[in-house]
């Protein structure tokens, strides 16, 4: 293998290139990215970058003095795949001995908001730049979706002086991730910080004037005035460019435990990949920062002829209203949860989840030592 083409120049794609070089791969690496920027870290886009505390250089994934030779093809998205040949939007084609799909995800949008100024999603630094300009003091901000992105954006908008309301269709937002008891603890951070959370509501549409959003209409008849709307209702895998390629798609790019797709010579890693997991009880797709980096390293091993069976314990963290929340594992309905350290009322706690007496997940805030100990126990099985 002399030439690797990586489609996607964010964390997973860049981590793969770094892993290949660190393990001695001396061939050509072509890194294709839709954005014009070299790889940067996305988690700060809803936090420090959005708040203006970091600039683009401050979130760069490139390490000073680190030598990772790659051929950059930035600002030109991939539009098709034929075997190990990638067609680009500028009409050119790039061919490798191996192609790795690392295109990540695309934010879901609401069709009823199409074309309205003031309605935003958050995925890129350009999206964050637009939001920062809109989050002026006193601006009326409605965030649709109380997941990690929505909660983090609401926290930052509030910090910047906006008046914020968060909406979520679930009666208990984040219940699928943390279970009902601990989800209620985490989402209570909104109210404690002056942000209104309306749960169990659905959006019926939007009001507007001169092409700009003026409010959000709820299915129960209420209307919320809004200068800015942020849609944070999840993401979809960025796979439309793979139509007709022969790559098996099912909620992402289907891969085996080593990262191989259904097409010889084509691999996938990161948020876009759906891989088999014994720990999860079936195929899963994970959208967390740690997974993107670790899966890239595993796929690098496979490309270099040493495939590994990838099935880690997922880990995610979120910073909201100055509180760092960490979570590892899988929660299912019926799992027993116990606070084993600290006090949730003080947002300094660690909770352990067990299924038939076995540790299956751990949630923590501001007690890192206990969280790390239980996470190690969880990984050890």
C-alpha positions in Angstrom: 0.0 0.0 0.0 1.6 3.3 -1.2 -1.3 5.7 -1.3 -4.1 6.4 1.3 -6.9 8.8 0.5 -8.8 10.1 3.5 -12.2 11.8 2.8 -12.9 14.1 5.8 -10.4 16.5 7.3 -11.8 16.8 10.8 -10.8 14.9 14.0 -11.2 11.3 12.7 -9.5 11.9 9.4 -6.6 13.9 10.9 -6.2 11.4 13.7 -5.9 8.6 11.1 -3.2 10.5 9.2 -1.3 11.1 12.4 -1.6 7.5 13.4 -0.4 6.2 10.1 2.7 8.5 10.2 3.5 7.7 13.8 3.5 4.0 12.9 6.0 4.5 10.1 3.8 4.7 7.0 5.9 6.4 4.4 3.5 6.5 1.5 1.3 9.2 0.2 -1.6 10.5 2.3 -4.2 12.6 0.5 -6.5 14.5 3.0 -9.8 15.8 1.4 -11.9 18.3 3.3 -15.1 20.1 2.5 -14.2 23.2 4.5 -11.3 25.5 3.5 -9.7 25.2 7.0 -7.1 22.7 8.2 -8.4 20.4 10.9 -9.8 22.1 14.0 -11.5 20.9 17.2 -15.3 21.0 17.1 -16.3 20.7 20.8 -15.2 24.4 21.5 -17.6 25.6 18.8 -20.5 25.4 21.3 -18.4 26.7 24.2 -15.1 28.7 24.3 -14.9 29.4 20.6 -18.6 30.5 20.5 -18.0 32.7 23.5 -15.1 34.4 21.8 -12.5 33.0 24.3 -10.6 31.1 21.6 -10.0 31.9 17.9 -9.5 29.4 15.1 -5.7 29.1 15.8 -6.7 28.3 19.4 -8.8 25.3 18.4 -6.4 23.9 15.7 -5.7 20.2 15.8 -2.3 20.7 14.3 0.5 20.5 16.8 3.4 22.9 16.5 6.6 21.3 15.3 4.8 18.0 14.6 5.7 16.6 11.2 2.7 14.9 9.6 3.3 15.1 5.8 0.0 15.0 3.9 -1.3 16.4 0.6 -4.1 18.7 1.4 -7.3 19.0 -0.8 -9.4 21.5 1.2 -12.5 23.4 0.3 -13.5 20.7 -2.3 -16.1 18.2 -1.1 -16.2 14.6 -2.4 -19.2 13.9 -4.6 -18.8 10.2 -5.5 -16.9 7.0 -5.0 -16.1 4.3 -7.5 -13.9 1.6 -6.0 -11.0 3.4 -4.5 -11.4 6.5 -6.7 -13.0 9.6 -5.2 -14.7 12.1 -7.4 -14.5 15.7 -6.2 -16.8 18.7 -6.8 -14.2 20.5 -8.9 -14.3 17.6 -11.5 -11.1 16.0 -10.4 -10.6 12.4 -9.2 -8.3 11.1 -6.5 -7.4 7.4 -6.5 -5.6 5.5 -3.7 -4.7 1.9 -2.8 -7.1 2.5 0.1 -9.8 5.1 0.8 -11.0 5.9 4.3 -14.4 7.6 4.7 -14.3 10.0 7.7 -16.9 12.5 6.6 -18.7 12.7 10.0 -22.2 14.0 10.3 -24.5 16.8 9.2 -26.9 18.7 11.5 -30.6 17.9 11.1 -32.7 20.9 10.1 -36.4 21.8 10.1 -37.9 22.2 6.7 -40.4 24.8 8.0 -37.4 27.1 8.8 -35.8 26.8 5.3 -34.6 30.2 4.1 -35.4 32.1 7.2 -32.7 34.4 8.5 -31.9 34.0 12.1 -32.4 30.2 12.2 -29.1 28.4 12.7 -27.5 25.0 13.1 -24.0 24.5 14.5 -21.4 22.3 12.9 -18.6 24.5 11.5 -16.6 27.5 12.7 -18.5 29.6 10.2 -21.7 28.6 12.0 -20.3 29.5 15.3 -19.1 32.9 14.0 -22.7 33.7 12.8 -24.1 32.6 16.2 -21.6 34.7 18.2 -22.6 37.8 16.2 -26.3 37.0 16.9 -26.0 36.4 20.6 -25.9 40.0 21.6 -27.0 41.1 25.1 -30.8 41.0 25.4 -31.3 38.9 22.2 -34.2 36.5 22.5 -32.8 33.1 21.7 -34.8 29.8 21.3 -32.8 26.6 21.3 -34.7 23.6 19.9 -33.3 20.5 21.4 -31.9 19.9 24.9 -29.2 17.4 24.0 -25.5 18.1 24.5 -25.2 20.7 21.7 -28.4 22.5 22.5 -27.5 22.6 26.2 -24.0 23.9 25.6 -25.2 26.5 23.1 -27.9 27.7 25.6 -25.2 27.9 28.3 -22.9 30.0 26.1 -25.8 32.3 24.8 -26.8 32.9 28.4 -23.2 33.8 29.3 -23.1 36.3 26.5 -26.2 38.0 27.9 -29.0 36.6 25.7 -32.4 35.7 27.0 -32.6 31.9 26.4 -35.4 29.4 26.2 -34.7 25.7 25.5 -37.3 23.4 23.9 -37.4 19.6 23.8 -39.9 17.1 22.6 -39.1 14.6 25.3 -40.9 14.9 28.7 -37.5 14.3 30.3 -34.7 15.5 28.0 -31.5 13.3 28.0 -33.4 10.4 29.5 -32.2 8.1 26.7 -28.6 8.9 27.7 -28.7 9.1 31.5 -32.0 7.5 32.6 -34.9 9.5 34.1 -33.4 10.2 37.5 -30.0 11.6 36.5 -31.4 13.3 33.4 -33.6 15.4 35.6 -30.5 16.4 37.6 -28.5 17.4 34.6 -31.2 19.3 32.8 -32.1 21.2 36.0 -28.9 23.2 35.3 -30.9 25.3 32.8 -33.3 26.6 35.4 -30.7 27.1 38.0 -28.9 29.5 35.6 -31.9 31.5 34.5 -32.6 29.6 31.3 -36.2 28.4 30.7 -36.6 24.7 29.7 -39.9 23.7 28.1 -40.0 19.9 27.9 -42.6 17.7 26.2 -43.4 20.4 23.6 -43.2 20.2 19.8 -42.6 22.9 17.3 -45.4 23.6 14.8 -43.7 26.3 12.8 -42.2 29.8 12.8 -43.3 33.3 12.5 -41.3 35.8 10.4 -41.1 39.3 9.0 -39.2 40.4 5.9 -37.6 36.9 5.7 -36.3 36.9 9.3 -37.6 34.7 12.1 -39.6 36.5 14.7 -40.9 33.6 16.8 -41.4 29.9 17.3 -45.0 28.5 17.2 -45.6 25.5 19.4 -48.2 22.7 18.8 -50.1 23.7 21.9 -50.8 27.1 20.5 -48.1 29.1 22.3 -45.8 31.4 20.4 -42.4 32.3 21.7 -40.8 35.5 20.4 -37.3 34.9 19.0 -34.6 37.0 17.4 -32.4 33.9 17.0 -33.3 30.2 16.7 -30.8 27.4 17.1 -31.8 24.0 15.8 -30.0 21.2 17.8 -32.1 18.1 17.1 -29.3 15.8 16.3 -27.3 14.8 13.2 -27.3 12.4 10.3 -24.3 10.7 8.8 -22.7 12.5 5.9 -23.1 9.7 3.3 -25.2 11.2 0.5 -22.1 11.4 -1.7 -21.8 7.6 -1.4 -25.0 6.8 -3.3 -24.4 4.2 -6.0 -20.9 3.4 -4.7 -21.7 -0.1 -3.5 -20.8 0.8 0.1 -23.4 -0.6 2.4 -25.2 2.2 4.3 -27.5 1.8 7.3 -27.5 4.8 9.7 -24.0 5.4 8.5 -21.3 3.4 6.7 -21.5 -0.2 7.8 -18.1 -1.6 8.8 -16.7 -4.7 10.4 -14.8 -4.6 13.7 -11.6 -3.5 12.0 -13.3 -0.7 10.0 -13.6 -2.3 6.6 -16.7 -1.5 4.4 -18.4 -3.8 1.9 -16.2 -2.4 -0.9 -12.6 -3.8 -1.0 -10.0 -1.2 -0.2 -12.6 1.1 1.4 -12.7 1.7 5.1 -14.5 4.1 7.4 -13.9 5.6 10.9 -15.4 8.1 13.3 -18.9 9.5 13.6 -19.9 8.2 10.1 -19.1 4.5 10.8 -21.5 2.0 12.2 -19.6 -0.9 13.7 -20.5 -4.1 15.5 -20.4 -3.9 19.3 -20.6 -6.8 21.8 -20.7 -4.2 24.6 -23.8 -2.5 23.1 -25.5 -5.7 22.0 -25.4 -4.9 18.3 -24.2 -2.4 15.7 -23.8 1.2 16.9 -22.6 4.5 15.6 -21.0 6.8 18.1 -20.7 10.6 17.8 -18.2 11.5 20.5 -14.8 13.1 20.3 -12.9 10.3 22.0 -14.4 7.7 19.7 -13.4 9.6 16.6 -9.7 9.6 17.8 -9.6 6.0 19.0 -11.5 4.6 16.0 -9.1 6.3 13.7 -6.1 4.7 15.5 -7.8 1.3 15.2 -8.4 1.7 11.5 -4.8 2.8 11.0 -3.8 -0.6 12.5 -5.9 -2.4 10.0 -4.6 -0.4 7.1 -1.1 -1.4 8.1 -1.9 -5.1 8.2 -2.6 -5.4 11.9 -6.4 -5.2 12.3 -7.9 -4.9 15.8 -11.3 -5.7 17.1 -12.7 -2.3 18.0 -15.3 -2.3 20.8 -14.5 0.3 23.5 -16.6 1.7 26.2 -18.0 5.1 24.9 -17.0 8.2 26.8 -18.4 11.7 26.4 -18.1 15.0 28.3 -20.1 18.2 28.3 -19.5 21.6 29.9 -22.7 23.4 30.8 -23.0 26.5 33.0 -19.5 25.9 34.4 -20.2 22.3 35.3 -18.2 19.5 33.6 -20.4 16.4 33.1 -18.7 13.2 32.2 -20.3 9.9 31.1 -19.1 6.5 30.1 -20.9 3.3 29.2 -24.4 2.3 28.0 -27.7 2.9 29.9 -30.8 0.9 29.2 -34.3 1.2 30.7 -34.5 -0.6 34.0 -30.8 -0.1 34.9 -30.3 0.7 38.6 -28.5 3.9 39.4 -26.9 4.8 42.7 -25.1 8.0 43.7 -21.8 6.6 45.1 -20.0 9.9 45.9 -20.9 13.5 46.4 -24.4 15.2 46.2 -26.3 15.8 43.0 -27.9 18.9 44.6 -24.5 20.5 44.6 -23.5 19.3 41.1 -20.6 17.5 42.6 -21.3 13.7 42.4 -20.7 10.4 40.8 -23.5 7.9 40.0 -23.0 4.3 39.1 -25.4 2.3 36.8 -25.7 -1.4 37.3 -27.6 -4.1 35.4 -28.0 -7.4 37.2 -25.4 -6.2 39.7 -22.8 -5.4 37.0 -21.4 -1.9 36.4 -22.6 -0.7 33.0 -22.2 3.0 33.1 -20.9 5.9 35.2 -21.9 9.6 35.3 -19.9 12.2 37.1 -19.6 15.9 37.8 -16.6 17.6 39.5 -15.3 14.5 41.3 -12.8 13.3 38.7 -10.9 10.8 40.9 -14.0 8.7 41.6 -15.2 8.9 38.1 -11.9 7.8 36.6 -11.7 4.9 39.0 -15.2 3.6 38.1 -14.5 4.2 34.4 -11.4 2.0 34.6 -13.5 -0.7 36.3 -16.1 -0.4 33.6 -13.5 -0.8 30.8 -11.9 -3.7 32.6 -15.4 -5.4 32.4 
